[in-house]
Amino acid sequence: MSHLEGPNGDGGDPQQELKEKILEGYERLGPESTFRFSCHPGISCFNKCCADVNIFLSPYDVLRLRKRLGLSSGEFLRKYTLLPIQKDLKTPAVLLRMNDDRARTCPFLTEGGCGVYSDRPWPCRMYPLGLAAARDTPDGWRGERFYFLLQEEGCLGFGEAKEWTVREWMDDQGVEEYDRWGEAYKELTLHPHFDQGKSLTPQQMEMFYIATYDLDKFREFVFESTLLARFEVSEDLVEEMRYSDEALLEFGFLWLRFALFGEKTMKVKPHVAEAFRGQVDKQALARG
């Protein structure tokens, strides 16, 4: 179960090898392409795919799962995730932590199937489809996107009679909302900033992680620092961010684009701009 780009858009060598393999040998599927697949308790391999897999979680995956489980963002991240350590990671990556058993089963797996089915992560919704997506070009052209089938050995779902188009599968699995958030997140992880050979400092990596994944901690920062006193943020949005993780995550994306990449996604209040006139350090301005 994998998105070709992964959470960071480039990944390490294994992802590059997978990308090359897919581009060379996998049939490219469009929205109206058809395939046969069905997964249900009546087939002998039911639930076996929910083990020994690397599932990268997007910020929206974490948002949905932690709300489903009634946990704070910090509690969920500590209990259910891992942070892989790789030299080539440009932004934080979050992996779902599998159970410490021989099969490395998913922590949400039950005898009846997925215990968080309506809030399952993006890769689980997509399977058996994979998505290959090149980055968008600087002049606004969207990068090439195509789908392909992940026909894993031992999966009997492909022998079922049920036929889908790619579009029907995506609609049935509720992928649209996840894709919308995924595209917004991709704009951060594939930012032109990194094409210039630049990287994030450890402090910036922590800032990125908190504003995208640890939303309870980010909410504390927004409301307990001087951030809202420095920037023009509508009163409606301020109130919405007190209770809505979605509103807070969207604000976090805008804030990171300003603080890390120098984009004009936030407007500084006039008296603050005057005080900082002549300074170009957006991070100093953004700190509470």
N, C-alpha and C positions, 0 to 999 in steps of 0.2 A: 504494500500500500504506500505509494509514494508519489509526490508531486515532483516532476523532473527538476524543477528549480530548487526544491527544498525551501527552508525558511529564509535563506539569505540570498538565493538567486545564483550562487556560484558553487558553494559546497566544497568538498575536498575531492581527491582523486577518484574515489569510488563513484561519486555522482557524475564526474566528468566522463568516466568510462561508460556509465549507464546512458548518459546523454548521447555519446557517440554511437552506442549500440542501437538506441532507439531511432536516431536520425538515419542510420544506415539500413536497418533491417525490419523495423516495425511498420505495419500498414497504418497509414495516416487516416484517421476517421474524422468526418465532419459532423455537424449537428444532425443530419438526416441519415447518416450511416447506421446500419443495423447490426445487431449481435444477439446471440441467445445466451441467457443467463438467468438463474434463479437460485437463491440461497434460502433454505428453510429446514426445519427440524427433521424432515423426512429423508434427507440425504445423509450418508454416513460420515461425511467430513464436516458436518455442521459444527461451528465454533472452533474448529482446529486452526483456522487462519488467524484467530485472535490470540496468538502466542508467538513469542520469539520474533517480533518485528520491531523495527525502529519507526516510531510514529512521532514526527515533529509536530508540535502544537503551535498554532498561531495565537496571537493575543485574543482573537475572538473565540477560538476553541477554549482557551482557559477561562475567559469570561463566562461562557455558557456552562462549562462543566462545574466551575466552583459555585455558581448560583444554583445549579441543579442539586449539588451536594450540601448546600447550606453552609459553606465554608468561607472564611475570609480568603482574599487572594493569597496572602502570605501562608496561611495554613495549607491551602491547596498546593501551592508551589513546593513547600517543604515535604509534603507527604507523597505527592504523585508525580513529581518531575525531577529530571536530571539536567544539568547544564554541561554539555560536552566541552572538553577543553581541546581546542584545535588552534594551531598557529594561524591558519588562514581564515578564521572566522572574522568577518568584518563587523557583524552585529551579533548580539546575543542569540543563541539558539536554545530552544527548550524541547526536551524529549520527554515523552510519557514514560514514567518509571514502571517497568514490568514487575510482577511478583517475583520474589526470590524462591522460586520452585524450579524443578527440573525442566519443565516446559516453558518457563518464563511467560506465564499467562498474563493477559491483560487484567489489571486490578478491578475492572468493571464487568468482567465476565461472570455470568451466572449459569446455572444449569439450563435455564430457559433461553439463554442468549445474552445479548448486550443489556446490561442493567441501566444504561444511560442512553438508550437508543435514540430518543428524540433530541438529545443534545450531544450525540456522538461527534467526534472530530471530523474535519474535512476529509482526511485521507480515507477514513472508514466509510464515509458517505459516497465517495467517488468509486471505490472498488466495485467492479473489476476494471474500471477505466483509469488510465493515467492521463495527465495533461502535460504536454510539452509547450512551453511558452518562452519565446525569446523576449528580451527586454525591449521596451518601446524606444524609438529613436528620438534624438534631441529635437527634431523638427515636428514632433507630434504624431508621427505614424506609429500605430500600435504594432508591437512585435508579433511575428507569426505565432499562431496558436493552433495546435491540433491535438486530437485525442488518440489513444491507442489502448489496446487490450492487454492487461496483465494476466496472461494465462499461466498461472502458477501450477507446477506439478502437483497432482493429488487433489486439485479442486474439481469436484464433480458438478459444480453449478453450470458449467458450460455445456453439459450434456442434457440439460433441461429444455423443454419445448418453448418456454416463454421467450418471445422476441421483443426487443426494444429498439427504438432509435436512440442515438446519443441524447438528443433533446428530451425525449420522454424519460430517460433514466435520470437525467439531471433534475427535471421537474419533480419526479417521484421521490427523489432522495433529498429534496429541499436544499439544493446546493447554492441557489442564487444569492441568498443573504451572506453565506460564507464567502462566496466569490467576491462580493462587493467589498467586504472588509479585507479580504486577501489582496485585492488590487491596491487598496489604499496603503496596506502594509508593504507591498512590493515596492511602491514608490519610495519608501524610506530605505529599504534594504538594498535596492539597486540605484541609489542616488548617484548622480554624476560626481559627487564629492569623492567617491571611491575610485572612479576612473582616473583621477588625477594622482593616484598613488598615495592618497591620504588615508589615514586610519583614525580610529577613535582611541582616545586615552582610556585607561582603566576607569577614571571618574566619569568620562562620557559614556562608556559602556554601561556603567551602573545607572546613569541617568536614563539611558535608552531602555534598559530593562525595567526600571520602575515605572516609567511613563507608559509602557506598553503592556506589561504583564502584571506587575504588582500594583493594581489600581487602588487598593485601599491605602497603601503607603503614598501613592501619588496624590490621592484626594487629601490626605493630611498635609502634604507639601503645598498644594494649591491653596488650601483654606487657612493654614497656620503660618505661612510665610507671608512675605510682602508682595508676592507675585501679582495678586489681583489689584494691588495698589499701584503697580507699575504699568499695567497694560489695560487698554480699553477692551473690556469684555462686557457684553450686554447683561443686564440684570436677569433676563429670562434664562440665558445660558448658565449663569452662575447658579441660579436656583436649581436648574435641571441637573447640573453636575453634582449637586449634593446627594442626589438619589439615583441617578441614571448612570450606570457603568458605560453604556454606549456613548452617551454625551461626553463623559469624561475621557474615554478612549479617543474619540474624535478630536477633542481638545488636545490630548497628549500628542497626537500625530502633528497637529499644527505647531505646538510648542517646540517639538523636537526639530521640525524643519527650520524654525527660527533660531533656536539656541545652538544647534549643532551645525547647520548648513547655511545660516545667514540669509534665509529666504524672508520675504516680507509677508509672512503669514499672520503676524500679530502686530498690532499698532500700539506703540509706546505712548503713554500719556504725555502731554506737552511739557509739564513741569519736570518729568523724569528725563525726557529727551534733552531738555536744556541742561540738566545736571550732568548728563553723560556725553554732552556734545564734544566731539573730537575723539571719543573713544570708539574703537571698532570691535571690542571684545563683547560679542553678543552673549556669551556665557556669563560674563560678569553681570550684565544687565538682567539676565534671566534668573540668576540665583536669588532666592528669597532672603 
